[in-house]
Amino acid sequence: MAQGGVSAWKITPLFQGIGFASAIIVFLLNCEYNIILSWSLYYLFSSFTAVLPWSHGNNEWNSENCTNLYKTNPVNSTISLLANVTADVEDVISNLSKKLCDPVTEFWERKVLNLSSGVDHPGAIKWDLALCLLLAWIIVYFCIWKGIKSSGKVMYFTATSPYIFMLILLIRGVTLDGAELGLKYYLLPDWSKLRDPQVWVDAGTQIVFTYSLALGTLTALGSYNKFHHNAFRDSIIFSCINSFTSLLAGLVIFSVLGFMAKRQGVSIADVAESGPGLAFIAYPEAVAQMPAAPFWSVLFFVMILLLGLDSQFVGVEGFVTAIVDYFPNQLRRGKRREIFIGCVCIFCFFIGLSMVTEGGMYVFQLFDYYAASRIVLVMTFFECVVVAYIYGVNRFYDNLQMMFGYKLSPFMSRLMKVMKYMWAIFTPLFSMIIFIVGAISYSELDYKRKSLTYQYPSWAIGVGWILALSSVIWVPIVFIVRLLQTPGTLRERFVITTMPRLQRHQIREGEDMSKICVIDDEGEIESHIATSSNTEPTLLSNSMEYEKFLQKDSNV
């Protein structure tokens, strides 16, 4: 079909809202994800110095209670603090841990973010971060503005070079004293965690994001392949490389965390952070304790930057392809595609400015928690159910066989049949169960800092739910609009709006042509169910009228 994530749903126009929803999710992710790249650039630039600025507490942004615990005698630090405190001994002891603050956390919260007291106090724009964000979007634009050919060449570098950096960092990590503690913590499972429903929710969501499921990005990239391309082979390779990359990245991180934990005399759980804290607090703190710390810091953040750019290229390309393919007459002419990409990058940049203010971290957490996290499980469910039961899992299976262009081996054929039942039964069932479990165990968003836990106000939670619904709401909207715009009885409307619009080379042998609308390469209607002599007259006339609407809709 060679179409992006929206137009690909010509296979069942009634459910094209799934494509719109996926495009909106990807757009929101693009706005959010480049913030991480701006942080990475900030840390990268800050690493080009003889002494890392977060390795000591003598900077202008550090508080008087900032103490480098792994370089300072804890007893001396405690005495120093006690000398400045006038309170009961019990109060001092109970609050002592809250008064101690390490330079890494202060660099993150007081220098990089200049974190305000809450989302209702956005403060001023952090212009140093804003410039890093602008640079990130400029890099993204000039790497993808010429289309998949230019971005593909860049991705040869951004997709492969991080493995070199990861191997170097892994070799350095496993040679550190205490690395085995981190590796054991990472590789040895805690089976009791399987009883925690939140673990299943997090794991399910992570799988969907890691493999870019139900986001339309893989559909967009796949649209540039030749028709007889072995997508099955690609999916196996993609899955294996993705899993290997996640495993390798974990080894890199936890080998160093083990070193830090042993040096500080604490457990791995005490030094491991979740979310952005892992890359921007825990690992930088560990790097600061190494010899030649600036070198390892530069290496780490270059790796993070390249991995992030690689993902961002795919996200922006996926969104752009979806919109351009939906409005081909308007956006494929001349330089319009390049201009459109520029407009998308500029628009995302301005949205991102809300996340580089002094209260920007709170906005970032809203996007991360509500905009896409669990909603993708719903989209996965919809996508599997529609393809398996409306379009037809057997038809989809036969379409894949046609694309391969050759007969699969007996083993591969059996494996494909197993996957067919996975698409139709296991994946949608698993996605919906995980989503329901997550909904039951839902808790409102908060932001955990080392000194306190910030609770979001109710209006901010409301904004979060608006972000969540801004994508998935398009599924019922398009469903209702398509039915209302189609003439005929309810049954006829459903039959007409679920009729696939396929090109001739996409139609499997023995297909019932009374259930297919044939289109040419430009999307023009080539033939219709009128070719079937036993077609009901009212269904035929109503279907033809609807096709005229679809044709008009695709040429807006």
QUIDA-V180119 format. One record per pair of residues at least 4 apart in sequence whose C-alpha atoms are under 7 Angstrom apart, sorted by the first residue. I is the first residue (numbers start at 1). GAP is how many residues later the second one is. Records with the same first field share a line. If there is no record, write none. Layout:
I=GAP ; GAP
//
This chain:
1=7
2=221 ; 222
3=4 ; 5 ; 217 ; 220 ; 322
4=4 ; 215 ; 216 ; 219 ; 317 ; 318 ; 321
5=14 ; 211 ; 212 ; 214 ; 215 ; 317
6=10 ; 13 ; 14 ; 316 ; 320
7=315 ; 318 ; 319
9=4 ; 6 ; 7 ; 10
10=490 ; 491
11=380 ; 488 ; 489 ; 490
12=4 ; 379 ; 485 ; 486 ; 487 ; 488
13=484 ; 485
14=464 ; 465 ; 468 ; 483 ; 484
15=460 ; 463 ; 464
16=4 ; 462
17=4 ; 457 ; 458 ; 461 ; 462
18=4 ; 361 ; 457
19=4 ; 197
20=4 ; 454
21=4 ; 450 ; 451 ; 453 ; 454
22=4 ; 192 ; 193 ; 194
23=4 ; 192 ; 193 ; 296 ; 299
24=4 ; 447
25=4 ; 346 ; 347 ; 446
26=4 ; 189 ; 289 ; 293
27=4 ; 292
28=4 ; 343
29=4
30=4 ; 282 ; 285 ; 286
31=317 ; 320 ; 321
32=320 ; 332 ; 335
33=4
34=4 ; 99 ; 102
35=4 ; 98 ; 317
36=4
37=4 ; 99 ; 268 ; 271
38=4 ; 91 ; 94 ; 95 ; 98
39=4
40=4 ; 261 ; 264 ; 265
41=4 ; 91
42=4 ; 87 ; 90
43=4 ; 258
44=254 ; 257 ; 258
47=5 ; 247 ; 250 ; 251
48=246
49=245
50=244
51=243
52=236 ; 242
54=49 ; 50 ; 53
55=48 ; 49 ; 233
56=12 ; 47
57=5 ; 9 ; 10 ; 11 ; 46
58=4
61=49 ; 50
62=4 ; 41 ; 44
65=34 ; 35 ; 36
66=34 ; 35 ; 36 ; 37
67=33 ; 34 ; 35 ; 36
68=4 ; 34 ; 35
69=5 ; 33
70=194
72=5
73=4
74=4
75=4
76=4
77=4
78=4
79=4
80=4
81=4
87=4 ; 5
88=4
89=4
90=4
91=4
92=4
95=4
96=4
98=353
102=4
103=4
104=4 ; 177 ; 181
105=4 ; 176
106=4 ; 5
107=4 ; 5
108=4 ; 5
109=4 ; 5 ; 6
110=4 ; 5
113=245
114=244
115=243 ; 244
116=5 ; 6 ; 7 ; 242 ; 243
117=4
118=241 ; 244
119=240 ; 243 ; 244
121=238
122=235 ; 236 ; 237 ; 238
123=234 ; 235 ; 236
124=233 ; 234
125=231 ; 232 ; 233
126=4 ; 230 ; 231 ; 232
127=4
128=4
129=4 ; 227
130=4 ; 223 ; 226
131=4
132=4
133=4
134=4 ; 215
135=4
136=4
137=4 ; 208
138=4
139=4
140=4 ; 173
141=4 ; 201 ; 204
143=7 ; 8 ; 11
144=4 ; 6 ; 7 ; 169
145=193 ; 196
146=4 ; 192
147=4
148=4
149=4
150=4
151=4
152=4
154=4
155=4 ; 155
156=4
157=4
158=4 ; 148 ; 149 ; 152
159=148 ; 151
161=4
162=4 ; 141 ; 144 ; 145
163=4
164=4
165=4 ; 134 ; 138
166=4 ; 83 ; 86
167=4
168=4
169=4 ; 83
170=4 ; 81 ; 82
171=4
172=4
173=6 ; 79 ; 82 ; 83
174=5 ; 81
176=83
177=82
178=80 ; 81 ; 84
179=4 ; 76 ; 77 ; 79 ; 80
180=4 ; 75 ; 78
181=4 ; 77
182=4 ; 72 ; 73 ; 75 ; 76 ; 86
183=4 ; 68 ; 71 ; 72
184=4
186=68
193=6
194=5
197=4 ; 240
198=4 ; 240
199=4
200=4 ; 234
201=4 ; 233 ; 237
202=4
203=4
204=4 ; 230
205=4 ; 168 ; 169 ; 172
206=4
207=4
208=4 ; 5
209=4
212=5 ; 6
213=167
214=162 ; 165 ; 166 ; 169
216=4 ; 102
217=4 ; 97 ; 98 ; 101
218=4
219=4
220=98 ; 101 ; 102
221=97
225=4
227=176
228=175 ; 176 ; 177
229=174 ; 175
230=4 ; 173 ; 174
231=4
232=4
233=4
234=4
235=4
236=4
237=4
238=4
239=4
240=4
241=4
242=4
243=4
244=4
245=4
246=4
247=4
248=4
249=4
250=4
251=4
252=4
253=4
254=4
255=4
256=4 ; 30
257=4 ; 11 ; 14 ; 15 ; 29
258=4 ; 10
259=4
260=4 ; 26
261=4 ; 5 ; 6 ; 7 ; 10
262=4
266=4
268=4
271=11
272=6 ; 10
273=4 ; 5 ; 9
274=4
276=4
277=4 ; 5
278=4 ; 5
279=4
280=4
281=4
282=4
283=4
284=4 ; 13
285=4
287=6 ; 9 ; 10
288=5
289=4
292=4
293=4
294=4
295=4
296=4
297=4
298=4
299=4
300=4
301=4
302=4
303=4
304=4
305=4
306=4
307=4
308=4
309=4
310=4
311=4
312=4
313=4
314=4
315=4
316=4
317=4
318=4
319=4
320=4 ; 21
321=4
322=4
323=4
324=4 ; 7 ; 8
326=228
327=4 ; 227 ; 228
328=4
329=4 ; 226
331=5 ; 6
332=4 ; 5
335=4
336=4
337=4
338=4
339=4
340=4
341=4
342=4
343=4
344=4
345=4
346=4
347=4
348=4
349=4
352=4
353=4
354=6
355=5 ; 6 ; 8 ; 9
356=4
360=4
361=4
362=4
363=4
364=4
365=4
366=4 ; 98
367=4
368=4 ; 5
369=4
370=94 ; 95 ; 97 ; 98
371=93 ; 96 ; 97
372=4 ; 96
374=61
375=4 ; 93
376=4
377=4 ; 54 ; 55 ; 58
378=4 ; 53 ; 54
379=4
380=4 ; 48 ; 51
381=4 ; 47 ; 50 ; 51
382=4
383=4
384=4 ; 39 ; 40 ; 44
385=4 ; 39 ; 43
386=4 ; 5
387=4 ; 5 ; 6
388=4 ; 5 ; 35 ; 36
389=4
392=4
393=4 ; 27 ; 31
394=4
395=4
396=4
397=4 ; 23
398=4 ; 110
399=4 ; 107 ; 109
400=4
401=4
408=4 ; 5
409=4
410=4
411=4
412=4
413=4
414=4
415=4
416=4
417=4
418=4
419=4
420=4
421=4
422=4 ; 5
423=4
424=4
425=4
426=4
427=4
428=4
429=4
430=4
431=4
432=4
433=4
434=4
435=4
436=4
437=4
438=4
445=11
446=7 ; 8 ; 9 ; 10
447=6 ; 7 ; 8
448=4 ; 5 ; 6
449=4
456=4 ; 5
457=4
458=4
459=4
460=4
461=4
462=4
463=4
464=4
465=4
466=4
469=4
473=4
474=4
475=4
476=4
477=4
478=4
479=4
480=4
481=4
482=4 ; 15
483=10
486=7 ; 60
487=6 ; 55
488=4 ; 5 ; 54
489=4
490=4
491=4
492=4 ; 47
493=4
494=4
495=4
496=47
499=16 ; 17 ; 18
500=16 ; 17
501=15 ; 16 ; 17 ; 18
502=4 ; 5 ; 15 ; 16 ; 17
503=4 ; 15 ; 16 ; 17
504=14
507=4
513=16 ; 19
514=15 ; 18 ; 21
515=14
516=13
517=10 ; 11 ; 12
518=7 ; 8 ; 9 ; 10
519=4 ; 5 ; 6 ; 7 ; 8
520=4 ; 5 ; 6
529=11
530=10
535=5
536=4
537=4
538=4
539=4
540=4
541=4
542=4
543=4
544=4
545=4
546=4
547=4
548=4
549=4
550=4
551=4
552=4
//
